[in-house]
Amino acid sequence: MAFFYSIIISAFHFSLLMLCSLTTGSTNLTNTLLHERFEKWVLKHEKNYSCHDEGQHRLKVFTNNVNFIEKFNREKKYGYTLSINHFADLTREEFMAKHTGATPSPLVLRPSNELDPTSLPPYVDWRTRGAVTAIKDQGSCASCWAFAAVAALEGIVKIKTGELISLSEQELVDCVTASDGCDGGWSQKAFEFIISNGGIATEVKYPYKNVQGKCRANRIEQDEKASIREYGTVPRKNETMLMAAVAQQPVAVYIDSSSSNFQFYSGDGIYDGPCGVNLDHAVSIVGYGDNKGKNYWIAKNSWGKSWGDNGYMYLAKDVHEISGMCGLATHGYYPIM
């Protein structure tokens, strides 16, 4: 009976939302179809808008994004497709403000003598070796810098100890004073905190909240397995050396995600542009390979499983002069145990 009432309540709430948000008085067939498409999308992604004006605005943004996606897919200028995902009601500016967050400082050179660029394997995927945790979602907090650092750390912990442990991005968001929490930050500063702090807590003990809070590192047991002695820098603008690093472990890198194509990347194909080198987002590179002669990097993102290839992205490799596709060979950092 409780389940029956919950269905009625949910349907009533959705009907009110649609009445409040989508009433326009138009009987145009195209508008009607877009309304229906938007209604299904709102229900699928459990969106909740403030009322009429907000709903109308989001419908307009959704319509613009759908038109952009369908036009891109028709033109077939690039080697991948776009899809309507949970970001389809956001403008590019809103998306960038809420879901990126890397603010690279000048490259800090660290040890890289552990990298050996000779005899590199042609294919690496740390997911198949059990060194990558499930895809996570940074939400509307610009904390990609923390997620990229944690993914790299989780990888080396698994490689060195044999245990795959989901670690706490929230501790970094709350406690790394050299970064700005949900307003952006630096993956290398996350590593510096982990070194000085003797590790970080597990995700279970210090769960993600999607907002910056008060640091609780001194009140929560830190996982000693997640301690590192140093972190290294991948030599700049050198994809061969990035390969050498990724052959050893997952690596945190910065990329330029300012193109709208990033927002709606579907995972169907290798991303080969457009993008520049204005670095604004952090991901972890968890492998590389080739598909029918096209080389690619495997990037673990922090935008949830509804984005890309179940949360992952394939970026073209060895095609963009010396900076790497979208600047990914410009700033690369890896933890050292």
C-alpha positions as CSV (number, residue, x, y, z in Angstrom):
1,M,0.0,0.0,0.0
2,A,2.8,2.4,0.9
3,F,4.4,1.7,-2.5
4,F,1.1,2.4,-4.2
5,Y,0.7,5.8,-2.5
6,S,4.4,6.7,-3.3
7,I,3.6,6.1,-7.0
8,I,0.5,8.4,-6.8
9,I,2.5,11.1,-4.9
10,S,5.3,10.9,-7.5
11,A,2.9,11.2,-10.4
12,F,1.1,14.1,-8.7
13,H,4.4,15.9,-8.1
14,F,5.5,15.4,-11.7
15,S,2.1,16.6,-13.0
16,L,2.4,19.8,-11.0
17,L,6.0,20.3,-12.2
18,M,4.9,19.9,-15.8
19,L,1.9,22.2,-15.3
20,C,4.1,24.8,-13.6
21,S,7.1,24.5,-15.9
22,L,6.0,23.7,-19.4
23,T,2.7,25.5,-20.1
24,T,3.2,27.7,-23.1
25,G,-0.1,27.8,-24.9
26,S,1.5,26.7,-28.1
27,T,0.0,24.0,-30.3
28,N,2.9,23.8,-32.7
29,L,3.7,20.1,-33.4
30,T,7.5,20.6,-33.1
31,N,7.0,22.4,-29.8
32,T,4.7,19.7,-28.6
33,L,7.2,16.9,-29.4
34,L,9.9,18.8,-27.7
35,H,7.7,19.3,-24.6
36,E,7.1,15.5,-24.5
37,R,10.8,14.8,-25.0
38,F,11.7,17.2,-22.3
39,E,9.0,15.8,-19.9
40,K,10.4,12.3,-20.3
41,W,14.0,13.6,-19.8
42,V,12.9,15.5,-16.6
43,L,11.3,12.4,-15.2
44,K,14.3,10.2,-16.1
45,H,16.8,12.4,-14.5
46,E,14.6,13.5,-11.6
47,K,14.9,17.2,-12.3
48,N,13.0,19.7,-10.1
49,Y,12.6,23.3,-11.2
50,S,11.5,26.3,-9.1
51,C,8.3,26.9,-11.2
52,H,7.1,28.4,-14.5
53,D,9.9,30.8,-15.4
54,E,12.7,28.3,-14.5
55,G,11.0,25.5,-16.3
56,Q,10.5,27.6,-19.4
57,H,14.2,28.6,-19.3
58,R,15.3,25.0,-19.0
59,L,13.1,23.9,-21.8
60,K,14.7,26.5,-24.0
61,V,18.2,25.5,-23.0
62,F,17.3,21.8,-23.6
63,T,15.9,22.6,-27.0
64,N,19.1,24.5,-28.0
65,N,21.2,21.6,-26.8
66,V,19.2,19.0,-28.6
67,N,19.5,20.9,-31.8
68,F,23.2,21.3,-31.3
69,I,23.7,17.6,-30.7
70,E,21.6,16.4,-33.6
71,K,23.3,18.9,-36.0
72,F,26.7,17.7,-34.9
73,N,25.8,14.0,-35.3
74,R,24.4,14.7,-38.8
75,E,27.5,16.5,-40.0
76,K,29.9,13.6,-38.9
77,K,33.0,15.9,-39.0
78,Y,34.6,14.1,-36.1
79,G,35.2,10.5,-35.1
80,Y,32.6,10.3,-32.3
81,T,29.0,11.2,-31.5
82,L,27.2,13.3,-28.9
83,S,24.1,12.3,-26.9
84,I,21.5,13.9,-24.7
85,N,22.6,13.3,-21.1
86,H,21.8,14.6,-17.6
87,F,23.5,17.9,-18.5
88,A,21.1,18.8,-21.3
89,D,19.3,21.6,-19.4
90,L,22.6,23.5,-18.7
91,T,24.2,26.2,-20.8
92,R,27.8,25.8,-21.6
93,E,28.7,28.6,-19.0
94,E,26.6,26.9,-16.3
95,F,28.1,23.6,-17.0
96,M,31.7,24.9,-16.9
97,A,31.0,26.7,-13.6
98,K,29.5,23.7,-11.8
99,H,31.3,20.6,-13.3
100,T,34.9,21.5,-14.0
101,G,37.3,23.2,-11.5
102,A,40.9,22.7,-12.4
103,T,43.0,25.8,-12.1
104,P,46.5,24.8,-13.1
105,S,49.4,26.7,-11.5
106,P,52.8,26.9,-13.3
107,L,54.2,23.4,-13.8
108,V,56.0,22.2,-10.7
109,L,58.8,19.9,-11.7
110,R,59.1,16.8,-9.5
111,P,61.0,13.6,-9.8
112,S,60.4,11.7,-13.0
113,N,63.5,9.4,-13.1
114,E,61.3,6.4,-12.3
115,L,59.7,6.7,-15.7
116,D,61.2,4.4,-18.4
117,P,60.1,5.2,-22.0
118,T,61.7,2.1,-23.5
119,S,59.8,-1.1,-24.3
120,L,56.4,0.3,-23.5
121,P,53.4,-2.1,-23.9
122,P,51.2,-1.2,-26.8
123,Y,48.0,-1.4,-24.7
124,V,47.3,-0.6,-21.0
125,D,44.0,-0.6,-19.2
126,W,44.1,-0.4,-15.4
127,R,40.4,-1.2,-15.2
128,T,41.1,-4.7,-16.4
129,R,43.7,-5.1,-13.7
130,G,41.4,-4.1,-10.9
131,A,43.2,-0.8,-10.2
132,V,40.3,1.6,-10.9
133,T,37.3,2.2,-8.6
134,A,33.7,2.7,-9.9
135,I,32.9,6.0,-11.6
136,K,32.1,8.8,-9.2
137,D,30.2,12.1,-9.6
138,Q,31.6,15.4,-8.4
139,G,28.1,16.9,-8.8
140,S,27.8,20.7,-8.8
141,C,31.0,21.1,-6.8
142,A,34.0,22.2,-8.9
143,S,36.2,19.5,-7.3
144,C,37.5,17.6,-10.4
145,W,41.0,18.3,-9.1
146,A,40.3,16.1,-6.0
147,F,38.7,13.3,-8.0
148,A,41.6,13.1,-10.4
149,A,44.1,12.9,-7.6
150,V,42.1,10.3,-5.7
151,A,41.7,8.1,-8.8
152,A,45.5,8.2,-9.3
153,L,46.1,7.4,-5.6
154,E,43.5,4.6,-5.6
155,G,45.4,3.1,-8.6
156,I,48.8,3.0,-7.0
157,V,47.4,1.7,-3.7
158,K,46.0,-1.3,-5.5
159,I,49.2,-1.8,-7.5
160,K,51.4,-1.7,-4.4
161,T,49.2,-3.3,-1.8
162,G,46.8,-5.5,-3.8
163,E,43.8,-3.7,-2.2
164,L,41.4,-1.5,-4.2
165,I,40.0,1.0,-1.7
166,S,37.7,3.9,-2.5
167,L,39.2,7.0,-1.0
168,S,37.8,10.3,0.2
169,E,37.6,13.2,-2.2
170,Q,35.6,15.1,0.4
171,E,38.6,15.2,2.8
172,L,40.6,16.9,0.1
173,V,37.8,19.4,-0.7
174,D,37.5,20.2,3.0
175,C,41.1,20.2,4.1
176,V,43.5,21.2,1.2
177,T,43.8,24.9,2.1
178,A,46.1,25.5,-0.9
179,S,43.0,24.8,-3.2
180,D,39.6,26.4,-3.2
181,G,37.4,23.4,-2.5
182,C,34.2,23.6,-4.6
183,D,35.6,26.6,-6.4
184,G,38.5,24.8,-8.1
185,G,41.9,23.6,-7.2
186,W,45.1,21.7,-8.0
187,S,45.7,17.9,-8.1
188,Q,49.3,18.4,-7.1
189,K,48.2,20.3,-4.0
190,A,46.0,17.3,-3.1
191,F,49.1,15.1,-3.3
192,E,51.1,17.5,-1.1
193,F,48.3,17.3,1.5
194,I,48.2,13.5,1.4
195,I,52.0,13.4,2.0
196,S,51.9,15.8,5.0
197,N,48.7,14.2,6.4
198,G,50.1,10.6,6.3
199,G,47.4,9.5,3.9
200,I,43.7,10.2,3.6
201,A,40.5,8.5,4.8
202,T,38.4,6.0,3.0
203,E,35.2,7.1,1.2
204,V,33.2,5.2,3.8
205,K,34.6,7.1,6.7
206,Y,34.7,10.5,5.0
207,P,31.9,10.4,2.4
208,Y,31.4,12.9,-0.4
209,K,28.9,15.7,0.3
210,N,29.0,17.9,-2.9
211,V,29.8,21.0,-0.8
212,Q,32.9,22.2,1.0
213,G,32.7,21.7,4.8
214,K,34.9,22.0,7.8
215,C,38.0,19.8,7.8
216,R,37.6,16.7,9.9
217,A,41.0,15.1,9.1
218,N,42.1,15.2,12.7
219,R,38.9,13.4,13.9
220,I,38.8,10.6,11.3
221,E,41.2,7.7,11.1
222,Q,43.4,8.0,8.0
223,D,44.1,4.9,5.9
224,E,47.9,4.3,6.2
225,K,47.7,2.3,2.9
226,A,46.8,5.5,1.2
227,S,50.0,7.3,2.3
228,I,52.6,8.4,-0.3
229,R,56.2,9.6,0.1
230,E,56.3,11.8,-3.0
231,Y,54.6,12.6,-6.3
232,G,56.1,12.9,-9.7
233,T,55.6,15.2,-12.7
234,V,55.4,13.8,-16.2
235,P,57.8,15.7,-18.4
236,R,55.8,18.4,-20.2
237,K,54.5,18.0,-23.7
238,N,55.8,14.5,-24.1
239,E,53.2,11.8,-24.8
240,T,55.8,9.1,-24.8
241,M,56.7,10.0,-21.2
242,L,53.0,10.1,-20.4
243,M,52.8,6.6,-21.8
244,A,55.6,5.6,-19.6
245,A,53.8,7.0,-16.5
246,V,50.5,5.4,-17.4
247,A,52.2,2.1,-18.1
248,Q,53.1,2.1,-14.4
249,Q,49.9,3.5,-12.8
250,P,46.9,5.9,-13.4
251,V,48.0,9.5,-13.8
252,A,46.1,12.8,-13.0
253,V,46.2,15.3,-15.9
254,Y,44.6,18.6,-16.8
255,I,42.6,19.1,-20.0
256,D,40.7,21.8,-21.9
257,S,37.0,20.8,-21.7
258,S,35.6,24.2,-22.8
259,S,34.0,22.8,-26.0
260,S,30.3,22.1,-25.8
261,N,31.2,18.7,-27.3
262,F,32.7,17.7,-24.0
263,Q,29.5,18.2,-22.2
264,F,27.6,15.8,-24.5
265,Y,30.3,13.3,-25.5
266,S,28.6,9.9,-25.8
267,G,31.5,7.5,-25.6
268,D,30.8,6.3,-29.1
269,G,34.2,7.0,-30.8
270,I,37.5,8.7,-30.0
271,Y,37.3,12.4,-29.1
272,D,39.5,14.2,-31.7
273,G,38.4,17.8,-31.2
274,P,37.6,20.5,-31.1
275,C,39.5,21.8,-28.1
276,G,42.5,24.0,-27.2
277,V,44.9,24.1,-24.3
278,N,43.1,26.4,-21.9
279,L,43.2,23.8,-19.1
280,D,40.1,23.9,-16.9
281,H,39.3,20.3,-15.9
282,A,41.2,17.4,-14.3
283,V,40.8,13.7,-15.1
284,S,42.8,10.5,-14.5
285,I,44.4,8.7,-17.4
286,V,43.9,5.0,-16.7
287,G,45.2,3.5,-20.0
288,Y,45.9,3.8,-23.7
289,G,45.5,1.7,-26.8
290,D,44.5,1.8,-30.4
291,N,41.3,1.1,-32.4
292,K,41.8,0.3,-36.1
293,G,45.0,2.3,-36.2
294,K,43.7,5.2,-34.2
295,N,45.6,5.7,-30.9
296,Y,43.7,6.8,-27.8
297,W,44.0,7.6,-24.1
298,I,41.4,6.2,-21.6
299,A,40.3,9.0,-19.2
300,K,38.3,8.3,-16.1
301,N,36.0,11.3,-15.5
302,S,34.0,12.5,-12.5
303,W,30.7,13.3,-14.1
304,G,28.8,10.1,-13.3
305,K,28.0,7.1,-15.4
306,S,25.4,8.8,-17.5
307,W,28.1,10.8,-19.3
308,G,30.5,9.4,-22.0
309,D,31.1,5.7,-22.1
310,N,29.7,4.9,-18.6
311,G,31.8,7.7,-17.2
312,Y,34.9,7.2,-19.4
313,M,36.3,9.1,-22.3
314,Y,38.6,8.1,-25.2
315,L,40.8,10.9,-26.3
316,A,42.9,10.9,-29.5
317,K,46.6,10.1,-28.9
318,D,49.7,11.3,-30.8
319,V,47.7,13.7,-33.0
320,H,48.0,17.2,-31.5
321,E,51.6,18.4,-31.9
322,I,53.3,18.3,-28.5
323,S,50.6,19.3,-26.1
324,G,48.4,16.3,-26.5
325,M,44.7,16.3,-27.4
326,C,43.1,19.1,-25.4
327,G,46.4,19.8,-23.6
328,L,46.5,16.5,-21.7
329,A,50.2,16.2,-22.1
330,T,50.8,19.6,-20.5
331,H,50.3,18.8,-16.8
332,G,50.6,15.3,-15.5
333,Y,51.1,14.1,-11.9
334,Y,51.4,10.7,-10.3
335,P,51.7,9.6,-6.7
336,I,54.8,7.7,-5.6
337,M,54.6,5.1,-2.7
